Amino acid sequence: MGLSQTLPLVVACLAGAAAAAMLMRAQGPSPGRKIQRLMFRTAVRKDKLELYKRHHRAVFAEVEAGLRANGVQLLTIFMPADGSNVLQMYIEADAQLDMGKDLGAGSDYRSNRRVKEWEELMNTFFETGSWEQLQELYTLTPSTSTNTLPSLYAD
């Protein structure tokens, strides 16, 4: 088979693999796979907010690969529509991920030169120098919720 005959086959295989990966992500984690959900907040220095947003349109490939390799399944940073500087970061990760041990200072993740450069640079944007982890208050799923008490409202 010549290159002109194999190239369409290779493209078709890659497209199929991409479609399968998207379908798996849409279906969520495999049965039995434990996922933890984490939420953080930080305030970006107002004079650096636009530059921070710009950096997040070009995250280093080593950072993305390192996060994925350590079990991060989804990471999303949100900002208010009014453009204020308080950001929220939502993460879904494998249950065994220890944020401090696996992604923090001294971790294998941070031993990569580009990851270390990125993380140190990002910390210069924050008013407090880091992200603060938030505590879960309430969760609703299709079949459960975290309700543990009777309602305070009369029927």
N, C-alpha and C positions, 0 to 999 in steps of 0.2 A: 504494500500500500504506500502510495506517495504522500507527501506532505499535504497536498491539496485534498486528498481523500481522508486523511486522519484528522486534520484540523477541525472540520465540522463535528466529528465524533467526540473529540476532546472538549470542545465548547459545549456540546449537548450534555456530556457527563458532568462538567462543572456546573452548568445551569441546574441540572437535576440535584446535585449535591447541595447547592445553595437553596433550592426550593425545599428540600427535605429539612435542612437546618432551620429555615424560617418556620416550617410547620411544627417542628419539635419545640421551638421557642414559644410559638402561639399556644401549644398544648400545655406548656408548663413543664416542671421537672418530672422526671420519670417516677413511676409509682415507687414508694418506699424511700425516695431520696429526700432527705431532710434539708430544708432551706431556712435560713434565718433572714429576717427583715430588719434593717437598721435605718435609723433616721438621724441626721446630724444637722446642725445649723452653724452658721458663722456670719460675721459681718465683714465685708470687703471694704477696705479703705475707699472712701468715696472718690478720691482723686485717682484711684487705680481701677475702678470698676470696668471701664471700657476696655482697658488693656487685659484685664482678667477674662472678660468675655471673649476677646480676640484670641487669647491663648487657648481657650476651650473649643475653638474651631480648628485647632491644629495640635491636638494632644499627641505627644511623642508616641510612636508605635511601640516602643519598649515599655512604656507605662501601661498601655492597653493590654499588651501581651502578658505583662507581669501580673496585672490584676486578674485577668482571665485564668492564668496558670495557678493562681492562688485560690480559685473558687468563686470569684465574683461573677455572678450570672447577669446582673443588671445593675447599672449605676446611672442615676439621673440626678442632675443638679437643676433645681428650680429657683427662679427669681420672681419677685412680685411684678405684676403688670405695670405698676406705677414706676418701675425702674429703681426702687430703693435698693439699698446695699445689703440687706439681710437675705442670705441664701439658705436653701434647704437642700440636703443631699440624701437621696433614698438609695439604699443598696439592698439587693437580694444576693445572698451568697450561700455557699455550702455551709451546713451547720457547724462543721469542724473548723471553719476559718476563725482564727483568733486575730482580730484587727491589730492589736499591739504587737504580738509575736510574729505574725506572718507578713504584716505590711508596714509596721512601725520602724523606728530607728534601730539599726543593727540587724534587721531581717535580711534574708537572702534577696527578697524583692528589691530592697534598697541598696544592695551591693552592686547593682547595675549602674554604671556611671550616668547614663541618661536619665534613669529613674531618680537617682539621687539629685541630679541637677533640677529636674522638674519639681520634685517635692520641696526642695529647698526654695526654689523660685516661688512656688505657689504660696508657701508660708509667709513670704514677704508681703503678700497682698492683704492678709487678714489683720483686722484690728487687734485681735487677741493672739494671733500667731497660730491658730489651729481651728479645727472643727470641734464642736461640742456635741457629744452623743445625747440624743433625747430619749426619754423613757416612754414606752408605749402606754397609752391611756385606754384606748378602746379599739376593737377590731370587729368588723362585720364581714362574714363570708357568705356564700350562697346557702350554707346549711347551719352555721353556728355564729355565735358572737361571744364576746368576753363578758357578757352580763353575768354577775354573780349574786346580785341582790334583787329583791322585788322592786317594782317601780315605785317612785315617790308620789306618783299621780293617782288620784282616785279614779276608778272606772266610771 
